[in-house]
Amino acid sequence: MVRTQDGVNVCLGGGEKTHIGTVVLCQPRPSLKGDGKTSTTSSVLNLIGHKDGELARAFAEKLCRALNQTVVVTAGIHIESAAPQEIGYFLKAAEELGEKTIEALLN
């Protein structure tokens, strides 16, 4: 993770092969509901055949809302023939990592 003056750049990798499979650019904006909350606009770029987008987008949007800053997440987690249980494990781990990252950056 690299924190700049107006944004955060994060690389998430793991499994059998860390690589670049997805890039997410997430920008904070006022919620369209008019409730005073921060929402996001996200752009997701997936390389052909990669399924890292769900994990990367959730992570980027969580950080973006909490920090009210632009966030870029590059993700590549490879598990050959991953079972749904394994995918669920990585989604849960990314959610927990997001919480810890926010806590560390805000304190």
ABEGO torsion letter per residue (X at the ends): XBBBAAEBBBBBBEEABBBBABBBBBBBBBBAAGAGBBBBBBBBBBBBGBAAAAAAAAAAAAAAAAAGBBBBBBBBBBBBGBBAAAAAAAAAAAAAAAAAAAAAAAX
